[in-house]
Amino acid sequence: MDDEFSVNCPYCGEQTQIYVEPDVTGTFVQDCEVCCNPWRVRVVGRGQSRSVDIARADGSE
């Protein structure tokens, strides 16, 4: 099972890897390691079918 996801920052466009604990679902905020802007990270699904959606978390969404 892969707990690392490749994502693109919605601010700077930089591609990076994020690790999401296997038991995490729902939404949380995480800062971009490159530009430090906040992301809204949404984790859906379980096991092999988990997916991650990244969006801005600055109130503009």
mmCIF file of the N, C-alpha and C atoms, coordinates in Angstrom:
data_MODEL
# 
_entry.id   MODEL 
# 
loop_
_atom_site.group_PDB 
_atom_site.id 
_atom_site.type_symbol 
_atom_site.label_atom_id 
_atom_site.label_alt_id 
_atom_site.label_comp_id 
_atom_site.label_asym_id 
_atom_site.label_entity_id 
_atom_site.label_seq_id 
_atom_site.pdbx_PDB_ins_code 
_atom_site.Cartn_x 
_atom_site.Cartn_y 
_atom_site.Cartn_z 
_atom_site.occupancy 
_atom_site.B_iso_or_equiv 
_atom_site.pdbx_formal_charge 
_atom_site.auth_seq_id 
_atom_site.auth_comp_id 
_atom_site.auth_asym_id 
_atom_site.auth_atom_id 
_atom_site.pdbx_PDB_model_num 
ATOM 1   N N  . MET A 1 1  ? 0.848   -1.173 0.000  1.00 0.00 ? 1  MET A N  1 
ATOM 2   C CA . MET A 1 1  ? 0.000   0.000  0.000  1.00 0.00 ? 1  MET A CA 1 
ATOM 3   C C  . MET A 1 1  ? 0.899   1.244  0.000  1.00 0.00 ? 1  MET A C  1 
ATOM 4   N N  . ASP A 1 2  ? 0.558   2.194  -0.852 1.00 0.00 ? 2  ASP A N  1 
ATOM 5   C CA . ASP A 1 2  ? 1.366   3.393  -0.985 1.00 0.00 ? 2  ASP A CA 1 
ATOM 6   C C  . ASP A 1 2  ? 0.755   4.526  -0.176 1.00 0.00 ? 2  ASP A C  1 
ATOM 7   N N  . ASP A 1 3  ? 1.506   5.043  0.775  1.00 0.00 ? 3  ASP A N  1 
ATOM 8   C CA . ASP A 1 3  ? 1.038   6.130  1.626  1.00 0.00 ? 3  ASP A CA 1 
ATOM 9   C C  . ASP A 1 3  ? 1.647   7.465  1.228  1.00 0.00 ? 3  ASP A C  1 
ATOM 10  N N  . GLU A 1 4  ? 2.439   7.491  0.140  1.00 0.00 ? 4  GLU A N  1 
ATOM 11  C CA . GLU A 1 4  ? 2.992   8.732  -0.380 1.00 0.00 ? 4  GLU A CA 1 
ATOM 12  C C  . GLU A 1 4  ? 2.258   9.092  -1.662 1.00 0.00 ? 4  GLU A C  1 
ATOM 13  N N  . PHE A 1 5  ? 1.939   10.376 -1.779 1.00 0.00 ? 5  PHE A N  1 
ATOM 14  C CA . PHE A 1 5  ? 1.188   10.861 -2.927 1.00 0.00 ? 5  PHE A CA 1 
ATOM 15  C C  . PHE A 1 5  ? 1.954   11.996 -3.580 1.00 0.00 ? 5  PHE A C  1 
ATOM 16  N N  . SER A 1 6  ? 1.998   11.995 -4.888 1.00 0.00 ? 6  SER A N  1 
ATOM 17  C CA . SER A 1 6  ? 2.605   13.071 -5.647 1.00 0.00 ? 6  SER A CA 1 
ATOM 18  C C  . SER A 1 6  ? 1.540   14.136 -5.901 1.00 0.00 ? 6  SER A C  1 
ATOM 19  N N  . VAL A 1 7  ? 1.810   15.376 -5.477 1.00 0.00 ? 7  VAL A N  1 
ATOM 20  C CA . VAL A 1 7  ? 0.837   16.465 -5.613 1.00 0.00 ? 7  VAL A CA 1 
ATOM 21  C C  . VAL A 1 7  ? 1.531   17.704 -6.185 1.00 0.00 ? 7  VAL A C  1 
ATOM 22  N N  . ASN A 1 8  ? 0.722   18.582 -6.777 1.00 0.00 ? 8  ASN A N  1 
ATOM 23  C CA . ASN A 1 8  ? 1.218   19.865 -7.268 1.00 0.00 ? 8  ASN A CA 1 
ATOM 24  C C  . ASN A 1 8  ? 0.624   20.963 -6.404 1.00 0.00 ? 8  ASN A C  1 
ATOM 25  N N  . CYS A 1 9  ? 1.459   21.877 -5.945 1.00 0.00 ? 9  CYS A N  1 
ATOM 26  C CA . CYS A 1 9  ? 1.003   22.995 -5.125 1.00 0.00 ? 9  CYS A CA 1 
ATOM 27  C C  . CYS A 1 9  ? 0.086   23.887 -5.954 1.00 0.00 ? 9  CYS A C  1 
ATOM 28  N N  . PRO A 1 10 ? -1.089  24.237 -5.424 1.00 0.00 ? 10 PRO A N  1 
ATOM 29  C CA . PRO A 1 10 ? -2.007  25.107 -6.162 1.00 0.00 ? 10 PRO A CA 1 
ATOM 30  C C  . PRO A 1 10 ? -1.549  26.571 -6.200 1.00 0.00 ? 10 PRO A C  1 
ATOM 31  N N  . TYR A 1 11 ? -0.494  26.908 -5.508 1.00 0.00 ? 11 TYR A N  1 
ATOM 32  C CA . TYR A 1 11 ? 0.049   28.263 -5.508 1.00 0.00 ? 11 TYR A CA 1 
ATOM 33  C C  . TYR A 1 11 ? 1.253   28.380 -6.442 1.00 0.00 ? 11 TYR A C  1 
ATOM 34  N N  . CYS A 1 12 ? 2.310   27.611 -6.152 1.00 0.00 ? 12 CYS A N  1 
ATOM 35  C CA . CYS A 1 12 ? 3.560   27.754 -6.903 1.00 0.00 ? 12 CYS A CA 1 
ATOM 36  C C  . CYS A 1 12 ? 3.715   26.713 -8.014 1.00 0.00 ? 12 CYS A C  1 
ATOM 37  N N  . GLY A 1 13 ? 2.867   25.685 -8.014 1.00 0.00 ? 13 GLY A N  1 
ATOM 38  C CA . GLY A 1 13 ? 2.910   24.673 -9.057 1.00 0.00 ? 13 GLY A CA 1 
ATOM 39  C C  . GLY A 1 13 ? 3.975   23.608 -8.868 1.00 0.00 ? 13 GLY A C  1 
ATOM 40  N N  . GLU A 1 14 ? 4.760   23.718 -7.826 1.00 0.00 ? 14 GLU A N  1 
ATOM 41  C CA . GLU A 1 14 ? 5.835   22.751 -7.574 1.00 0.00 ? 14 GLU A CA 1 
ATOM 42  C C  . GLU A 1 14 ? 5.256   21.372 -7.269 1.00 0.00 ? 14 GLU A C  1 
ATOM 43  N N  . GLN A 1 15 ? 5.834   20.342 -7.879 1.00 0.00 ? 15 GLN A N  1 
ATOM 44  C CA . GLN A 1 15 ? 5.412   18.971 -7.592 1.00 0.00 ? 15 GLN A CA 1 
ATOM 45  C C  . GLN A 1 15 ? 6.215   18.458 -6.413 1.00 0.00 ? 15 GLN A C  1 
ATOM 46  N N  . THR A 1 16 ? 5.523   17.832 -5.470 1.00 0.00 ? 16 THR A N  1 
ATOM 47  C CA . THR A 1 16 ? 6.178   17.310 -4.275 1.00 0.00 ? 16 THR A CA 1 
ATOM 48  C C  . THR A 1 16 ? 5.463   16.041 -3.818 1.00 0.00 ? 16 THR A C  1 
ATOM 49  N N  . GLN A 1 17 ? 6.078   15.319 -2.918 1.00 0.00 ? 17 GLN A N  1 
ATOM 50  C CA . GLN A 1 17 ? 5.497   14.110 -2.342 1.00 0.00 ? 17 GLN A CA 1 
ATOM 51  C C  . GLN A 1 17 ? 5.029   14.425 -0.929 1.00 0.00 ? 17 GLN A C  1 
ATOM 52  N N  . ILE A 1 18 ? 3.843   13.947 -0.582 1.00 0.00 ? 18 ILE A N  1 
ATOM 53  C CA . ILE A 1 18 ? 3.388   14.063 0.803  1.00 0.00 ? 18 ILE A CA 1 
ATOM 54  C C  . ILE A 1 18 ? 3.076   12.659 1.319  1.00 0.00 ? 18 ILE A C  1 
ATOM 55  N N  . TYR A 1 19 ? 3.334   12.457 2.593  1.00 0.00 ? 19 TYR A N  1 
ATOM 56  C CA . TYR A 1 19 ? 3.037   11.192 3.261  1.00 0.00 ? 19 TYR A CA 1 
ATOM 57  C C  . TYR A 1 19 ? 1.753   11.376 4.050  1.00 0.00 ? 19 TYR A C  1 
ATOM 58  N N  . VAL A 1 20 ? 0.832   10.437 3.898  1.00 0.00 ? 20 VAL A N  1 
ATOM 59  C CA . VAL A 1 20 ? -0.431  10.449 4.642  1.00 0.00 ? 20 VAL A CA 1 
ATOM 60  C C  . VAL A 1 20 ? -0.539  9.129  5.388  1.00 0.00 ? 20 VAL A C  1 
ATOM 61  N N  . GLU A 1 21 ? -0.645  9.216  6.709  1.00 0.00 ? 21 GLU A N  1 
ATOM 62  C CA . GLU A 1 21 ? -0.772  8.012  7.541  1.00 0.00 ? 21 GLU A CA 1 
ATOM 63  C C  . GLU A 1 21 ? -1.890  7.117  6.996  1.00 0.00 ? 21 GLU A C  1 
ATOM 64  N N  . PRO A 1 22 ? -1.729  5.795  7.074  1.00 0.00 ? 22 PRO A N  1 
ATOM 65  C CA . PRO A 1 22 ? -2.707  4.865  6.509  1.00 0.00 ? 22 PRO A CA 1 
ATOM 66  C C  . PRO A 1 22 ? -4.126  5.008  7.061  1.00 0.00 ? 22 PRO A C  1 
ATOM 67  N N  . ASP A 1 23 ? -4.282  5.458  8.307  1.00 0.00 ? 23 ASP A N  1 
ATOM 68  C CA . ASP A 1 23 ? -5.609  5.542  8.904  1.00 0.00 ? 23 ASP A CA 1 
ATOM 69  C C  . ASP A 1 23 ? -6.248  6.928  8.779  1.00 0.00 ? 23 ASP A C  1 
ATOM 70  N N  . VAL A 1 24 ? -5.596  7.853  8.065  1.00 0.00 ? 24 VAL A N  1 
ATOM 71  C CA . VAL A 1 24 ? -6.112  9.218  7.940  1.00 0.00 ? 24 VAL A CA 1 
ATOM 72  C C  . VAL A 1 24 ? -7.126  9.312  6.801  1.00 0.00 ? 24 VAL A C  1 
ATOM 73  N N  . THR A 1 25 ? -8.292  9.876  7.111  1.00 0.00 ? 25 THR A N  1 
ATOM 74  C CA . THR A 1 25 ? -9.300  10.228 6.108  1.00 0.00 ? 25 THR A CA 1 
ATOM 75  C C  . THR A 1 25 ? -9.835  11.602 6.487  1.00 0.00 ? 25 THR A C  1 
ATOM 76  N N  . GLY A 1 26 ? -10.514 12.250 5.572  1.00 0.00 ? 26 GLY A N  1 
ATOM 77  C CA . GLY A 1 26 ? -11.072 13.563 5.863  1.00 0.00 ? 26 GLY A CA 1 
ATOM 78  C C  . GLY A 1 26 ? -10.172 14.668 5.338  1.00 0.00 ? 26 GLY A C  1 
ATOM 79  N N  . THR A 1 27 ? -10.254 15.829 5.991  1.00 0.00 ? 27 THR A N  1 
ATOM 80  C CA . THR A 1 27 ? -9.569  17.020 5.519  1.00 0.00 ? 27 THR A CA 1 
ATOM 81  C C  . THR A 1 27 ? -8.656  17.580 6.600  1.00 0.00 ? 27 THR A C  1 
ATOM 82  N N  . PHE A 1 28 ? -7.481  18.037 6.177  1.00 0.00 ? 28 PHE A N  1 
ATOM 83  C CA . PHE A 1 28 ? -6.562  18.716 7.088  1.00 0.00 ? 28 PHE A CA 1 
ATOM 84  C C  . PHE A 1 28 ? -5.794  19.772 6.306  1.00 0.00 ? 28 PHE A C  1 
ATOM 85  N N  . VAL A 1 29 ? -5.112  20.661 7.018  1.00 0.00 ? 29 VAL A N  1 
ATOM 86  C CA . VAL A 1 29 ? -4.332  21.717 6.393  1.00 0.00 ? 29 VAL A CA 1 
ATOM 87  C C  . VAL A 1 29 ? -2.854  21.394 6.541  1.00 0.00 ? 29 VAL A C  1 
ATOM 88  N N  . GLN A 1 30 ? -2.113  21.601 5.444  1.00 0.00 ? 30 GLN A N  1 
ATOM 89  C CA . GLN A 1 30 ? -0.671  21.379 5.446  1.00 0.00 ? 30 GLN A CA 1 
ATOM 90  C C  . GLN A 1 30 ? -0.046  22.468 4.592  1.00 0.00 ? 30 GLN A C  1 
ATOM 91  N N  . ASP A 1 31 ? 1.106   22.968 5.010  1.00 0.00 ? 31 ASP A N  1 
ATOM 92  C CA . ASP A 1 31 ? 1.790   24.012 4.251  1.00 0.00 ? 31 ASP A CA 1 
ATOM 93  C C  . ASP A 1 31 ? 2.682   23.413 3.172  1.00 0.00 ? 31 ASP A C  1 
ATOM 94  N N  . CYS A 1 32 ? 2.784   24.130 2.040  1.00 0.00 ? 32 CYS A N  1 
ATOM 95  C CA . CYS A 1 32 ? 3.699   23.737 0.969  1.00 0.00 ? 32 CYS A CA 1 
ATOM 96  C C  . CYS A 1 32 ? 5.130   23.868 1.481  1.00 0.00 ? 32 CYS A C  1 
ATOM 97  N N  . GLU A 1 33 ? 5.962   22.868 1.230  1.00 0.00 ? 33 GLU A N  1 
ATOM 98  C CA . GLU A 1 33 ? 7.350   22.904 1.667  1.00 0.00 ? 33 GLU A CA 1 
ATOM 99  C C  . GLU A 1 33 ? 8.181   23.891 0.857  1.00 0.00 ? 33 GLU A C  1 
ATOM 100 N N  . VAL A 1 34 ? 7.683   24.300 -0.306 1.00 0.00 ? 34 VAL A N  1 
ATOM 101 C CA . VAL A 1 34 ? 8.429   25.208 -1.173 1.00 0.00 ? 34 VAL A CA 1 
ATOM 102 C C  . VAL A 1 34 ? 8.050   26.664 -0.913 1.00 0.00 ? 34 VAL A C  1 
ATOM 103 N N  . CYS A 1 35 ? 6.744   26.997 -1.014 1.00 0.00 ? 35 CYS A N  1 
ATOM 104 C CA . CYS A 1 35 ? 6.319   28.398 -0.902 1.00 0.00 ? 35 CYS A CA 1 
ATOM 105 C C  . CYS A 1 35 ? 5.639   28.726 0.433  1.00 0.00 ? 35 CYS A C  1 
ATOM 106 N N  . CYS A 1 36 ? 5.407   27.720 1.274  1.00 0.00 ? 36 CYS A N  1 
ATOM 107 C CA . CYS A 1 36 ? 4.841   27.873 2.625  1.00 0.00 ? 36 CYS A CA 1 
ATOM 108 C C  . CYS A 1 36 ? 3.375   28.304 2.670  1.00 0.00 ? 36 CYS A C  1 
ATOM 109 N N  . ASN A 1 37 ? 2.678   28.295 1.538  1.00 0.00 ? 37 ASN A N  1 
ATOM 110 C CA . ASN A 1 37 ? 1.247   28.609 1.540  1.00 0.00 ? 37 ASN A CA 1 
ATOM 111 C C  . ASN A 1 37 ? 0.449   27.393 1.994  1.00 0.00 ? 37 ASN A C  1 
ATOM 112 N N  . PRO A 1 38 ? -0.724  27.619 2.609  1.00 0.00 ? 38 PRO A N  1 
ATOM 113 C CA . PRO A 1 38 ? -1.508  26.509 3.162  1.00 0.00 ? 38 PRO A CA 1 
ATOM 114 C C  . PRO A 1 38 ? -2.340  25.772 2.117  1.00 0.00 ? 38 PRO A C  1 
ATOM 115 N N  . TRP A 1 39 ? -2.323  24.464 2.201  1.00 0.00 ? 39 TRP A N  1 
ATOM 116 C CA . TRP A 1 39 ? -3.151  23.601 1.354  1.00 0.00 ? 39 TRP A CA 1 
ATOM 117 C C  . TRP A 1 39 ? -4.292  23.043 2.184  1.00 0.00 ? 39 TRP A C  1 
ATOM 118 N N  . ARG A 1 40 ? -5.414  22.781 1.538  1.00 0.00 ? 40 ARG A N  1 
ATOM 119 C CA . ARG A 1 40 ? -6.472  21.962 2.118  1.00 0.00 ? 40 ARG A CA 1 
ATOM 120 C C  . ARG A 1 40 ? -6.284  20.590 1.487  1.00 0.00 ? 40 ARG A C  1 
ATOM 121 N N  . VAL A 1 41 ? -5.923  19.618 2.298  1.00 0.00 ? 41 VAL A N  1 
ATOM 122 C CA . VAL A 1 41 ? -5.677  18.257 1.824  1.00 0.00 ? 41 VAL A CA 1 
ATOM 123 C C  . VAL A 1 41 ? -6.892  17.419 2.173  1.00 0.00 ? 41 VAL A C  1 
ATOM 124 N N  . ARG A 1 42 ? -7.521  16.830 1.170  1.00 0.00 ? 42 ARG A N  1 
ATOM 125 C CA . ARG A 1 42 ? -8.693  15.973 1.398  1.00 0.00 ? 42 ARG A CA 1 
ATOM 126 C C  . ARG A 1 42 ? -8.310  14.551 1.007  1.00 0.00 ? 42 ARG A C  1 
ATOM 127 N N  . VAL A 1 43 ? -8.462  13.627 1.956  1.00 0.00 ? 43 VAL A N  1 
ATOM 128 C CA . VAL A 1 43 ? -8.140  12.213 1.740  1.00 0.00 ? 43 VAL A CA 1 
ATOM 129 C C  . VAL A 1 43 ? -9.448  11.437 1.714  1.00 0.00 ? 43 VAL A C  1 
ATOM 130 N N  . VAL A 1 44 ? -9.667  10.712 0.619  1.00 0.00 ? 44 VAL A N  1 
ATOM 131 C CA . VAL A 1 44 ? -10.875 9.897  0.496  1.00 0.00 ? 44 VAL A CA 1 
ATOM 132 C C  . VAL A 1 44 ? -10.496 8.466  0.153  1.00 0.00 ? 44 VAL A C  1 
ATOM 133 N N  . GLY A 1 45 ? -11.369 7.537  0.512  1.00 0.00 ? 45 GLY A N  1 
ATOM 134 C CA . GLY A 1 45 ? -11.148 6.128  0.221  1.00 0.00 ? 45 GLY A CA 1 
ATOM 135 C C  . GLY A 1 45 ? -10.362 5.434  1.313  1.00 0.00 ? 45 GLY A C  1 
ATOM 136 N N  . ARG A 1 46 ? -10.139 4.165  1.110  1.00 0.00 ? 46 ARG A N  1 
ATOM 137 C CA . ARG A 1 46 ? -9.393  3.339  2.061  1.00 0.00 ? 46 ARG A CA 1 
ATOM 138 C C  . ARG A 1 46 ? -8.499  2.371  1.304  1.00 0.00 ? 46 ARG A C  1 
ATOM 139 N N  . GLY A 1 47 ? -7.446  1.942  1.952  1.00 0.00 ? 47 GLY A N  1 
ATOM 140 C CA . GLY A 1 47 ? -6.551  0.946  1.373  1.00 0.00 ? 47 GLY A CA 1 
ATOM 141 C C  . GLY A 1 47 ? -5.952  1.395  0.052  1.00 0.00 ? 47 GLY A C  1 
ATOM 142 N N  . GLN A 1 48 ? -5.971  0.495  -0.917 1.00 0.00 ? 48 GLN A N  1 
ATOM 143 C CA . GLN A 1 48 ? -5.388  0.761  -2.236 1.00 0.00 ? 48 GLN A CA 1 
ATOM 144 C C  . GLN A 1 48 ? -6.139  1.829  -3.012 1.00 0.00 ? 48 GLN A C  1 
ATOM 145 N N  . SER A 1 49 ? -7.381  2.115  -2.649 1.00 0.00 ? 49 SER A N  1 
ATOM 146 C CA . SER A 1 49 ? -8.198  3.052  -3.419 1.00 0.00 ? 49 SER A CA 1 
ATOM 147 C C  . SER A 1 49 ? -8.225  4.457  -2.812 1.00 0.00 ? 49 SER A C  1 
ATOM 148 N N  . ARG A 1 50 ? -7.280  4.771  -1.923 1.00 0.00 ? 50 ARG A N  1 
ATOM 149 C CA . ARG A 1 50 ? -7.220  6.121  -1.357 1.00 0.00 ? 50 ARG A CA 1 
ATOM 150 C C  . ARG A 1 50 ? -6.758  7.117  -2.413 1.00 0.00 ? 50 ARG A C  1 
ATOM 151 N N  . SER A 1 51 ? -7.285  8.333  -2.319 1.00 0.00 ? 51 SER A N  1 
ATOM 152 C CA . SER A 1 51 ? -6.812  9.408  -3.181 1.00 0.00 ? 51 SER A CA 1 
ATOM 153 C C  . SER A 1 51 ? -6.725  10.694 -2.372 1.00 0.00 ? 51 SER A C  1 
ATOM 154 N N  . VAL A 1 52 ? -5.917  11.625 -2.877 1.00 0.00 ? 52 VAL A N  1 
ATOM 155 C CA . VAL A 1 52 ? -5.678  12.892 -2.203 1.00 0.00 ? 52 VAL A CA 1 
ATOM 156 C C  . VAL A 1 52 ? -6.009  14.021 -3.162 1.00 0.00 ? 52 VAL A C  1 
ATOM 157 N N  . ASP A 1 53 ? -6.736  15.029 -2.656 1.00 0.00 ? 53 ASP A N  1 
ATOM 158 C CA . ASP A 1 53 ? -7.067  16.220 -3.430 1.00 0.00 ? 53 ASP A CA 1 
ATOM 159 C C  . ASP A 1 53 ? -6.475  17.418 -2.700 1.00 0.00 ? 53 ASP A C  1 
ATOM 160 N N  . ILE A 1 54 ? -5.740  18.266 -3.438 1.00 0.00 ? 54 ILE A N  1 
ATOM 161 C CA . ILE A 1 54 ? -5.101  19.440 -2.863 1.00 0.00 ? 54 ILE A CA 1 
ATOM 162 C C  . ILE A 1 54 ? -5.778  20.696 -3.408 1.00 0.00 ? 54 ILE A C  1 
ATOM 163 N N  . ALA A 1 55 ? -6.092  21.645 -2.528 1.00 0.00 ? 55 ALA A N  1 
ATOM 164 C CA . ALA A 1 55 ? -6.662  22.923 -2.935 1.00 0.00 ? 55 ALA A CA 1 
ATOM 165 C C  . ALA A 1 55 ? -6.102  24.032 -2.058 1.00 0.00 ? 55 ALA A C  1 
ATOM 166 N N  . ARG A 1 56 ? -6.299  25.268 -2.475 1.00 0.00 ? 56 ARG A N  1 
ATOM 167 C CA . ARG A 1 56 ? -5.876  26.407 -1.656 1.00 0.00 ? 56 ARG A CA 1 
ATOM 168 C C  . ARG A 1 56 ? -6.658  26.446 -0.352 1.00 0.00 ? 56 ARG A C  1 
ATOM 169 N N  . ALA A 1 57 ? -6.000  26.842 0.713  1.00 0.00 ? 57 ALA A N  1 
ATOM 170 C CA . ALA A 1 57 ? -6.667  26.967 2.020  1.00 0.00 ? 57 ALA A CA 1 
ATOM 171 C C  . ALA A 1 57 ? -6.498  28.378 2.555  1.00 0.00 ? 57 ALA A C  1 
ATOM 172 N N  . ASP A 1 58 ? -6.597  29.366 1.669  1.00 0.00 ? 58 ASP A N  1 
ATOM 173 C CA . ASP A 1 58 ? -6.399  30.747 2.078  1.00 0.00 ? 58 ASP A CA 1 
ATOM 174 C C  . ASP A 1 58 ? -7.689  31.551 2.092  1.00 0.00 ? 58 ASP A C  1 
ATOM 175 N N  . GLY A 1 59 ? -8.815  30.874 1.977  1.00 0.00 ? 59 GLY A N  1 
ATOM 176 C CA . GLY A 1 59 ? -10.106 31.538 1.952  1.00 0.00 ? 59 GLY A CA 1 
ATOM 177 C C  . GLY A 1 59 ? -10.591 31.898 0.558  1.00 0.00 ? 59 GLY A C  1 
ATOM 178 N N  . SER A 1 60 ? -9.792  31.635 -0.472 1.00 0.00 ? 60 SER A N  1 
ATOM 179 C CA . SER A 1 60 ? -10.175 31.967 -1.846 1.00 0.00 ? 60 SER A CA 1 
ATOM 180 C C  . SER A 1 60 ? -10.902 30.831 -2.541 1.00 0.00 ? 60 SER A C  1 
ATOM 181 N N  . GLU A 1 61 ? -10.998 29.681 -1.906 1.00 0.00 ? 61 GLU A N  1 
ATOM 182 C CA . GLU A 1 61 ? -11.608 28.514 -2.534 1.00 0.00 ? 61 GLU A CA 1 
ATOM 183 C C  . GLU A 1 61 ? -13.104 28.585 -2.603 1.00 0.00 ? 61 GLU A C  1 
# 
